[in-house]
């Protein structure tokens, strides 16, 4: 069994689609560790709605290829099609971040995912969820990577999110901005 982390994103009815994704993950893989849910301004998108983002961790004995195929099938079930452009609105985006300590190309998938160290909407929830866990390539704890992270123009803030009878996330009193860090 390996610890698997995935990032979730949605900017089409994000409350609904993040909930549906969490349902599918828990129904398939069992107990989940879930970060707070963050709203973020789109990175690389023009004239797009804000995203909801989260990171989820769970244990699985599935291969990276099996995990990736499952995630892509779920995205397709909620309207994502192969011809959609990279920066188009989406009901659901599931990205495989890590599978245990795998590093390199595994089943044709680059692991760990480069976005971990590039985007606040991935690194902040990951660092909060698994602060002492070490990045598979550089062996630096996620909390340390987050402390060193330069926000630039990226903005994100935690939102209230209730799922399966419990609060997963509650809003920050003030959003994170480049000036606040």
C-alpha positions as CSV (number, residue, x, y, z in Angstrom):
1,X,0.0,0.0,0.0
2,X,1.3,3.4,-1.0
3,X,0.2,6.9,0.2
4,X,-1.3,8.5,-2.9
5,X,-2.0,12.2,-3.2
6,X,-4.2,13.8,-5.8
7,X,-5.2,17.4,-6.4
8,X,-8.8,18.3,-7.2
9,X,-10.1,21.3,-9.1
10,X,-13.4,22.6,-10.4
11,X,-14.8,25.8,-11.8
12,X,-18.1,24.6,-13.0
13,X,-20.5,24.1,-10.1
14,X,-17.5,23.5,-7.9
15,X,-19.4,22.7,-4.7
16,X,-21.3,19.9,-6.4
17,X,-18.3,18.5,-8.4
18,X,-15.8,18.5,-5.5
19,X,-18.4,16.7,-3.4
20,X,-19.1,14.1,-6.1
21,X,-15.4,13.5,-6.5
22,X,-14.9,13.1,-2.8
23,X,-17.8,10.6,-2.8
24,X,-16.2,8.6,-5.6
25,X,-12.7,8.6,-4.0
26,X,-14.0,7.5,-0.6
27,X,-16.3,4.9,-2.1
28,X,-13.4,3.5,-4.2
29,X,-10.4,3.9,-1.8
30,X,-11.8,4.1,1.7
31,X,-10.7,6.6,4.3
32,X,-9.5,9.9,2.9
33,X,-7.4,12.7,4.4
34,X,-8.8,15.9,2.9
35,X,-7.2,19.4,2.9
36,X,-9.2,22.5,3.4
37,X,-11.0,23.6,0.2
38,X,-9.5,26.7,-1.4
39,X,-11.0,29.1,-3.9
40,X,-8.3,30.4,-6.3
41,X,-8.1,32.7,-9.2
42,X,-7.4,30.9,-12.4
43,X,-3.8,30.5,-13.4
44,X,-3.2,30.7,-17.1
45,X,-6.9,31.0,-17.9
46,X,-8.5,34.1,-19.5
47,X,-12.0,35.2,-18.6
48,X,-12.6,32.2,-16.4
49,X,-14.4,31.6,-13.2
50,X,-12.5,31.0,-9.9
51,X,-11.6,27.4,-9.1
52,X,-12.2,25.3,-6.0
53,X,-9.0,23.3,-5.2
54,X,-8.1,20.6,-2.7
55,X,-5.6,17.9,-2.0
56,X,-6.7,14.4,-1.0
57,X,-4.5,11.6,0.4
58,X,-5.4,7.9,0.7
59,X,-3.7,4.5,0.7
60,X,-3.9,2.2,-2.3
61,X,-2.2,-0.7,-3.9
62,X,-3.2,0.4,-7.4
63,X,-0.4,1.3,-9.8
64,X,0.1,4.8,-11.0
65,X,-1.4,3.9,-14.4
66,X,-4.5,2.4,-12.8
67,X,-4.9,5.5,-10.6
68,X,-4.5,7.8,-13.5
69,X,-7.0,5.8,-15.7
70,X,-9.6,5.9,-12.9
71,X,-9.2,9.7,-12.4
72,X,-9.5,10.3,-16.2
73,X,-12.6,8.2,-16.4
74,X,-14.2,10.1,-13.5
75,X,-13.3,13.4,-15.3
76,X,-15.0,12.2,-18.4
77,X,-18.1,11.1,-16.5
78,X,-18.4,14.7,-15.4
79,X,-18.0,16.2,-18.8
80,X,-14.3,16.5,-19.6
81,X,-13.5,15.5,-23.1
82,X,-10.1,14.8,-24.7
83,X,-10.5,17.7,-27.2
84,X,-11.0,20.3,-24.4
85,X,-8.1,22.8,-24.3
86,X,-5.8,22.9,-21.3
87,X,-7.1,26.2,-20.1
88,X,-10.8,25.7,-20.5
89,X,-13.5,25.6,-17.7
90,X,-14.0,22.2,-16.2
91,X,-16.4,20.5,-13.9
92,X,-13.6,18.3,-12.5
93,X,-9.8,18.1,-12.8
94,X,-8.0,15.3,-10.9
95,X,-4.3,15.2,-11.0
96,X,-2.1,12.5,-9.6
97,X,0.5,14.2,-7.5
98,X,2.4,11.4,-5.8
99,X,2.3,7.6,-5.4
100,X,4.4,6.7,-2.4
101,X,8.0,7.7,-3.0
102,X,7.9,7.2,-6.8
103,X,10.1,9.6,-8.7
104,X,10.5,9.7,-12.5
105,X,8.3,8.5,-15.2
106,X,6.0,5.7,-13.8
107,X,3.5,4.1,-16.2
108,X,4.1,7.0,-18.5
109,X,3.2,9.5,-15.8
110,X,5.7,12.0,-14.4
111,X,5.9,11.7,-10.6
112,X,5.8,13.6,-8.4
113,X,3.8,16.1,-10.4
114,X,5.7,19.3,-11.1
115,X,2.7,21.5,-10.1
116,X,3.4,20.7,-6.4
117,X,6.2,23.3,-6.4
118,X,4.8,25.6,-9.0
119,X,1.2,26.4,-7.8
120,X,0.0,27.7,-4.5
121,X,-3.4,26.0,-5.1
122,X,-1.5,22.6,-4.9
123,X,1.3,23.3,-2.5
124,X,-0.7,25.1,0.3
125,X,-3.3,22.4,0.7
126,X,-0.7,19.7,0.5
127,X,1.6,21.4,3.1
128,X,-1.4,21.8,5.4
129,X,-2.5,18.2,5.0
130,X,0.9,16.5,5.1
131,X,3.3,19.0,6.6
132,X,6.1,16.6,7.5
133,X,5.7,14.3,4.5
134,X,8.7,14.8,2.2
135,X,8.6,15.6,-1.5
136,X,9.7,12.4,-3.3
137,X,12.3,14.1,-5.5
138,X,14.0,16.7,-3.2
139,X,13.2,15.2,0.2
140,X,12.1,18.5,1.6
141,X,9.0,18.5,3.8
142,X,5.9,20.0,2.2
143,X,5.6,22.6,5.0
144,X,9.1,23.8,4.3
145,X,8.4,24.0,0.6
146,X,5.3,26.1,1.4
147,X,7.3,28.4,3.7
148,X,9.8,29.1,0.9
149,X,7.1,29.5,-1.8
150,X,6.9,32.8,-3.6
151,X,3.2,33.6,-4.2
152,X,3.7,36.1,-6.9
153,X,0.3,37.1,-8.3
154,X,-1.5,33.9,-7.2
155,X,-4.3,34.3,-4.7
156,X,-6.3,31.7,-2.8
157,X,-8.4,31.5,0.3
158,X,-10.1,28.7,2.2
159,X,-13.8,28.4,1.9
160,X,-16.6,26.8,3.9
161,X,-17.2,23.3,2.7
162,X,-19.4,20.6,4.3
163,X,-19.2,17.0,3.2
164,X,-20.8,13.8,4.5
165,X,-21.9,15.3,7.8
166,X,-18.7,17.2,8.7
167,X,-16.9,20.5,8.0
168,X,-13.9,19.8,5.8
169,X,-13.0,23.4,5.5
170,X,-13.8,26.8,7.0
171,X,-13.1,30.2,5.4
172,X,-10.0,32.2,6.3
173,X,-10.8,35.6,7.9
174,X,-8.5,37.2,5.3
175,X,-7.4,35.7,1.9
176,X,-3.7,34.9,1.3
177,X,-2.1,37.4,-1.1
178,X,1.5,38.0,-2.1
179,X,1.6,40.9,0.3
180,X,0.3,38.9,3.2
181,X,3.2,36.4,3.0
